[in-house]
Amino acid sequence: MSSELKKNYIVQPGGKLQGHIRVPGDKSISHRSIMLGSLAEGITEVTGFLEGDDALATLASFRAMGVKIDGPEDGKVSVHGVGMHGLKVAKDDLYLGNSGTSIRLLSGLLSGQNFETTLTGDKSLSGRPMRRVTDPLAQMGAVIDSNEGKPPLTIRAGNALKGITYRLPMASAQVKSCLLLAGLYAEGKTTVTQPAPTRDHTERMLSGMGYEVDVQGDTVSVEGGGKLTATKIDVPADISSATFFMVGAAISEGSDITLTHVGINPSRIGVINILELMGANISLSNEKVTGGEPVADIRIKYAPLKGVNIPEDQVPLAIDEFPALFVAAACADGQTVLTGAEELRVKESDRIQAMADGLQILGIDAQSTADGIIINGGVIGSGEVESHDDHRIAMSFAMAGLQAGGTIQINDCANVATSFPNFVGLAKEAGLDIDEVDE
């Protein structure tokens, strides 16, 4: 949730990143552990839960719908599942803060309930497009009122859902997951085909809780009417949060940092693939599978980077990591070109434009295009940049300080708490000279 008090970051130039650190738990998996744990039969024990504002908004919503949830305490949460049909009407609207994942996945899940719910959010969330989920849900029989395709969303009660076959117009794990969750309550089969692979945490967790999911290449199907069984979920560290430190180490001479127990789900490792393409020195160790999710320790040592044409097949696998990757591109030798990333324009902010504007302020030649950006590597200077209340923009520009010629001030950083509580503390511990100041 956006704070009334403005928080800015002041980053002094120089430094290097060293040591072993564990970043907070994966946001995508934390959301889903609460959602599916609530619908399961039995108690789902979660460890490594991300205690950030976004995941806490999901947790608060299910509490409001009558689910007993113990915690979170030191990343531990116990979800006392109420079964597929045990949710109750909330006394008030469900406020989801800044969380696009919450509102889109809940739209599907709540379309199958026998009560009406209104989903609201903060200013940023209230400007995000929702027709990408409400249109296909309407095809399934859901009745959802919106503000011209944007939140708040009111999901009407008791409409019988029918399974549909749907081809996603763009690769989106949120839309895919929304329709699969609605499909749990639909008559017959719901089938979603995606144009490119997207993160598959929903499918993995459904399977882990005993719900049959049929995956055939780019097509995922579920039959309505099944049940979920509680399980133990160990949430790995979030690769999106690890990305900031990976980029920071890749661009600052003398850096050598190890990020422990990071999720390396194949649908999420675009950032590793792209950084390696740029020449980064990355190695994985302690690889294992926990709760159906592959994890590893990721070690990054400084190495000179070179500009690249980013392969379009990597774009959906790194969609949240591009703001940080743009900072890597700014420090690389030569030109980096991104295409096929229109989705970045409708995140918490228009991330392409926000990063292009900020990089230009810092003296980098960065030109936005309709579906991407062209960045010519150079020397990062100093200046005051806007995060537009976007947590990933704020943390990306913070890491730019490692290579900056002077102080960088980043405005409106309160929303970093949505995904990365204690970012400033952990970044300082690793070697970044950063302070948070209230305005």
N, C-alpha and C positions, 0 to 999 in steps of 0.2 A: 504494500500500500504506500502510495506517495506520502511523504511526511510534509507537514505544514512548514517545517523548518527546512530551509534550503541547505544542502550539504555540497560543498565543493572540494575537489582534490587539488592539492598543490604538490607537484612532483619536481624535485630538484634533479639536474642532469647527472648522468654517470651512474656508476655502480655495476654490479654483476650479480647473477643469481646462483646461489650455491646451497647444497644441503639436500636433505630428504624431507619432503613435505607431503601431507595428504590433504587434498582439497575436499570440499564438502561433497556429500552424496549426490548421485545423479538425479536431476530434477524430473526427467521424464519417468523414471522408474519409481521415484517417491510418489508422484501423483497417482500412478496406476496402482501402487501397493495399497493406498487408501481406498480408491474406487472399487477395485476388484475384491479387496479384503472385506469391504463393507457388504458386498453382495454374496460372499462365500458363506458356507455353513461351517461354523467353528471359529477359533481364534487364530488370526494371522499375526505372527510375530515378525516385526520388521526391525532390522538393525541397519545402521548407516543412513537413516532417514535424513533428508535435507531439511533443516529447520530454517528455511528461507520463506519469505512472505508468500510466494506463489504456492508452494506445497502446503503451507499452513492454511491458505485460503481454501484449498480443497478439503483439508482435514476439518476445518470449521464448518464447511457446508454439510459434510456427512454427519457430523455431530448434531447440526441443526435438524437433520432429517431422521434423528432418533438412534443413530449408531453410537454405541459406547466405545470410546477410543481412549486408551490409557497412554499418557505421554504427550508430546515427545520429551524424553529425558536422555541426554547424551546420545541422541540418534536412535533411541529405542522407542518403538511404538507397538502397542497391542491393539488390534482391531477386532472387536467382537462382532463377527458377521451376523447379519440379520436374514441372509438368504436372498434369493433373486426378487422376492416380492415383499420384503419386510421393511422397506423404506417408508417413512411417514412424511406427511406434508410439513414443511417448515413454517414456523410462526411468521417469519418475515421473508423478504427477498433474500436470495443468496448473493452476497457481495464477494466478488472474485478478484478484486484489486486489479493487478496488472497482468493477470494470467490468461493468456490466449489458450494454453493447453486446457486449463480448467473449464473455460466457457465452451470450448468446442467439443471436448469429450463429454461433458455433462449434458450438452444439448442432445446427444445421441442416447445416452443412458436414461435421461429423464423423459424422453419421448415415449418410452414404454411403460411409464408409471400411470397409476390411476388418480393422480392428483396434479393440480396446476402449480407451476413454479415460475418465478421470475428471476432471471440471472442478470446482475448488474456488475459494473466495474468502475475503475477510475477513469480519468479523462483520456488517458492513452488507450485503454481497452475499449472505451466507448466510441473510438474512431476507427476500430478495426473491422474489416469486412467479414460478415457472417453468412452471406448468401451461399458461399461455397459449402457450408454444412446444411443450412436451412432448406435449400432447393432440393438436394437429394433426399433429405429427411421427409420433405413434403411428398415426394414420389412414393415413399414408404407408407404414407398415411398420417404423418405427424402434422399437427397444426401449431405453427409457431408465429407469434407476432413480433415484429422488430421495429426499430426506428430507421426506416428506409434501408434495411439490410445491415444495420449496425445495432449493437447493444443499446438499451436493455432488450433481452429476449424473454418473451412470456410463452412457456410451453403449455399448451392446453391439455386438459386431462382426458384420459380414457379413450384415446383414438387407437383402434386396433392397427398394428403395424403389419405390413406384408413385406417379405423379402424381395429385394430387387437385385438386378445385375447392373453394376455401375462402373463406368470407366472414368477414372479421375482425369480432369482436364490438365491438372498439373500435379507433380509429385508432392504429396503432403501427408505426412504421418498423422497429423491431427485430423484431417478429413477422413482418412482411411480408418483410424481408430474410432472416430465418432460413429461411422456407419456400422462397423463391426459390433460396437456396444449396443447400438439400436437393434442390430440383427439378433442379439441374444433374446430379445423380446418379440421378434417378428415371427409371423407364420411362414414356415418354409425356409428357403436358403437365401442368405444375403451374400453376394459375391462382389468383391471390389478388385478391379484391375488397375494397376498403377503404371504410368509411363516410364518410370525409373524406380530403382529400389529406394525405399525410405526406411527409417528406423522401425524395427519390428518388435519393440518392447511389449506392445499389447498382445501380439500373437504368442510370444514366448511365455508371458505371464498367464494368459488364458490356458495354454497347454499345461503349464506347471501347476495349475489349480484343477486340472482334470477335465477341462472343456475341450472338446474336439475341434481343432482348427485344421482346415485343409489348405495347404500352401502348394500351389503349382506354378513355379516360376514367378511371374509378376502378379499372379492372381491369388487372392485369399478369400476363403469362404467359411461361413459358420451357419449352422442350423439353429433356429430358435428353439427354446424350450428346455435347454440343458441346465445343469447346475454347476456351481463352483465349490471346491473343497478347500478349506483354509490350509495354509502352508507357511513355511518359514522363508522370509525374503531378506537376503543380505544385499543391501544397495551398494553397488560399487561407487567409487569416486567418479565425479562427473567429468567426462572428457572435454565438455565445453568449458568448464571452469579450469581444467588443467591446461587448456590451450593457451591461456594468457601467459602462463609460466613457460610453456614450450616456446612460444614466440619470443618472450623476453630473453630466454637463454640463447636462442638461436641468433639473436641480433647483437648480444653484448659480449665483447671479448673477455675471455677468462671465466665465462659461466660454465657450470657443470652441476645440473640439478636433477634429482630423481623424484618423480611423482609416483606415489605408491598406490597400489590396489585400484588402478583406473580401469573403468569399463572400456573394453576394446571390441564391442559389438561390431561385426563387419559392416552394419548399416550406419556406423557413426565414425569410421576412421578416415574419412576424407582428409581431415586436417593432417594426419600423419603422412598420408600418401602425397599430399600437395607439398608439405614442407620438405619431404625427402626429394621430391622432384626439383625443388629449389636448391638442394644441396645440403640440407640440414643433417646434422650428426645425431641420429636418434637410434636407440637400441631398446629392445623389450626383454624383460626377464621375469621370472616367477609367474609364467603364464599358467592359468588354471580356469576352470569353469565353476562359478558359484551361483546357485539358484537359476541355472539355465543361461547365465550371462558370462561371457568370457572376460577375464580381468588380467592385468599385468602391471608390473612396475615399468614406467617409461623414463629412460635417462636421456637427457638432451645436453650436449656439449656445444659450445660455440663453434660455428664454421661459417665461412663467407657464403652468402646466399646469392643466387642469380635469378633474374626475372624469368618468368615462364608464361606460356599460354596455358591457362588452367583447363584441363580436360572437362568437357561438359558432363561426362558420366560421373565425375566426382562432386558435382555441385550439390545434389541432394544429400550426399554423405557428409557434407561440411557446411550445411546452410547456416547454422548458428555460429560457426567459427570464422566466417569471412571478415568481420570487423578486425579481429586480431591478425588474420592473414594479410589484410591490407597494410598493416603496420610492418609486417615482415617484407612485403613487396616494396614499401617505401625505403627500406634499408638494403634492398637487394641491388645488385649490379645489373642494370638493364631494365627492360620493360616487362611488366606483368599485365596480362589481359584476361579479364573475366567476362564470359558471355553466358547466356542461359540462366541468369539468376534474378528474373523479374520478382520472384517471391520476396527478395530482400527489401523491396520497396514497401511492403505491407507488414513488416514486423512491428516491434514496439515503436520504432520510428522508421522513416525511409532510410534504411541503413546505408544504402549506396550514396545517397546525397549527403547524409550526415558525415560520413567518413571522408568523402571527397572534399567537402567544405573545410573540415578540420585539418586534413592533410595539407590543403592549400594554405591555410593560415600558418601552418608550421613550415612552409617553404617547399613543399613537395608538389611536383607536377602530377595532379590526379584529376582525370576528366571522367565524369559519369556518363554512361550511355543508357539507352532505354532498358537494356537487360544486363548491365554490368558496369565495369569500370576499367580504365586504362591508367596504370600507375607507372611513372618513370622513376626508378630509384634515385635517391639523392641524399642530401644532408638534412636531417631534421633540425629545425631551429627551435625557437621558443614562441610562446603565445598563449592566448586564451581561447579555448575551444568549447563548443556546446555539446553536451551529451544528449540533449533533447529527452531527458528523463529515461534514457535507455541504458540499462545496466551493462550491456556488452560494449556499447560505444565508450562508456566511461572507463571500463577496465582496459580496453584496447589502447586508448590514448595514454593511460597511466604507464603502460609498458613502454610506450614510445619514449618516455623520459630517460630510459637507459641509454639511448643513443642521441639524446637531444643536446643542442648547443647551449640551451638555457632553460629557465623555469617554464614548465607547462602548467597552466591552470585549467582544470576541467570543471565545468559548471553543471549543477543539477545531478548529483550522484546518489541521491537518497535511494533510488530504485535498485542499486547494487544489492541491497538486502533481499531483493526478490529471489536471487539465485546464489549469492555468495556472501553470507554473513561473515564478518571478520576478514574480508578481503584485504583491508589495509594492514591489519595486524600480521597476517600471513605473508603479505608482500614485503613488509618491513623486515620480517624475520629472514626472508630469503635474500634480501639485499637491495630492495628498491627504496629509494629515499622519498617517501610519500607521507603526506599528512592530510587528514580530513579536517576541514574547518566549517563551522556553521556560519551562515550569513543571516 
